[in-house]
């Protein structure tokens, strides 16, 4: 159910931008979502539909691009993708160390709006 506050935030931004740019209606919202965000596409669309009723974004489709989980090794500087099933035992494929920082995977952001 954590999709609800996320979709509320996204809708607020969409409506603000639509108003600023004199948009008649929002047809689609292109999103980038990290694979570690624990957001589910079905619930994101369902909550967005519920929250956007009666707004410029009513019936807008969410087009989701899923971003990979990417770490950067703090020892050698190598960046690499990891799969969720590898967590929490991820090690750098170049040097084998586990001193890593997350580069992407938890984000969610609006990439673009398709409007009329």
C-alpha positions as CSV (number, residue, x, y, z in Angstrom):
1,X,0.0,0.0,0.0
2,X,3.0,2.3,0.0
3,X,2.1,3.0,-3.7
4,X,-0.7,5.3,-2.5
5,X,1.5,8.2,-1.1
6,X,4.0,7.8,-4.0
7,X,1.2,8.1,-6.6
8,X,-0.3,11.1,-4.7
9,X,3.1,12.9,-4.9
10,X,3.5,12.0,-8.6
11,X,-0.1,13.2,-9.3
12,X,0.6,16.5,-7.5
13,X,3.6,17.2,-9.6
14,X,1.8,16.2,-12.8
15,X,-1.1,18.5,-12.1
16,X,1.1,21.4,-11.1
17,X,3.1,21.1,-14.4
18,X,-0.1,20.7,-16.4
19,X,-1.5,23.9,-14.9
20,X,1.7,25.8,-15.5
21,X,1.8,24.8,-19.2
22,X,-2.0,25.2,-19.8
23,X,-2.5,21.5,-20.6
24,X,-6.0,20.4,-21.4
25,X,-5.5,16.8,-20.4
26,X,-2.7,14.4,-19.5
27,X,-2.8,11.2,-21.6
28,X,0.2,9.4,-20.2
29,X,2.9,9.8,-17.5
30,X,6.2,8.2,-18.3
31,X,8.0,7.1,-15.1
32,X,11.4,5.7,-14.2
33,X,11.1,3.3,-11.3
34,X,14.0,1.4,-9.6
35,X,13.7,-2.3,-9.2
36,X,14.3,-1.9,-5.4
37,X,11.5,0.5,-4.9
38,X,9.1,-2.3,-4.1
39,X,6.4,-0.5,-6.2
40,X,4.1,-2.7,-8.3
41,X,2.9,-1.5,-11.7
42,X,-0.6,-2.8,-11.2
43,X,-1.1,-1.0,-7.9
44,X,0.6,2.2,-9.1
45,X,-1.9,2.4,-12.0
46,X,-4.9,1.5,-9.8
47,X,-4.0,4.2,-7.2
48,X,-3.2,6.8,-9.9
49,X,-6.6,6.1,-11.5
50,X,-8.4,6.5,-8.1
51,X,-6.5,9.7,-7.2
52,X,-6.8,11.3,-10.6
53,X,-10.6,11.0,-11.0
54,X,-12.0,14.4,-12.0
55,X,-8.6,15.9,-12.8
56,X,-6.7,16.7,-16.0
57,X,-4.9,13.4,-15.5
58,X,-8.1,11.3,-15.4
59,X,-7.6,8.1,-17.4
60,X,-3.9,8.8,-18.0
61,X,-1.8,5.7,-18.6
62,X,1.4,5.1,-16.5
63,X,4.3,4.1,-18.8
64,X,6.9,2.6,-16.5
65,X,10.6,2.1,-17.3
66,X,12.1,-0.2,-14.7
67,X,15.7,0.9,-13.8
68,X,18.2,-1.7,-12.8
69,X,19.9,-2.1,-9.5
70,X,23.3,-0.6,-9.9
71,X,26.1,-0.5,-7.4
72,X,29.5,1.3,-7.4
73,X,32.5,-0.3,-5.7
74,X,34.1,2.1,-3.2
75,X,37.4,0.2,-3.5
76,X,38.0,0.0,-7.2
77,X,35.3,2.4,-8.6
78,X,33.7,-0.2,-10.9
79,X,29.9,0.2,-11.4
80,X,27.8,-2.9,-12.1
81,X,24.2,-4.2,-12.2
82,X,23.0,-6.7,-9.6
83,X,19.8,-8.8,-9.3
84,X,17.6,-8.6,-6.3
85,X,18.2,-12.3,-5.6
86,X,21.9,-11.5,-5.1
87,X,21.1,-9.2,-2.2
88,X,22.4,-8.8,0.5
89,X,25.5,-10.7,-0.5
90,X,26.6,-8.5,-3.4
91,X,30.3,-8.2,-4.1
92,X,32.1,-6.3,-6.8
93,X,32.7,-8.6,-9.8
94,X,36.0,-6.8,-10.5
95,X,37.7,-6.9,-7.0
96,X,35.4,-9.1,-4.9
97,X,35.0,-6.4,-2.2
98,X,31.7,-5.6,-0.6
99,X,32.2,-1.9,0.2
100,X,29.5,-0.7,-2.2
101,X,27.2,2.3,-2.7
102,X,23.9,2.1,-4.4
103,X,23.8,4.2,-7.7
104,X,20.2,3.3,-8.8
105,X,17.4,1.0,-7.9
106,X,15.3,2.8,-5.4
107,X,14.3,5.9,-7.4
108,X,11.0,6.9,-8.9
109,X,10.7,10.0,-11.0
110,X,8.6,11.5,-13.8
111,X,10.4,11.3,-17.1
112,X,7.8,12.9,-19.4
113,X,4.2,13.7,-19.8
114,X,2.1,13.0,-22.9
115,X,-0.5,15.8,-23.1
116,X,-3.2,17.4,-25.3
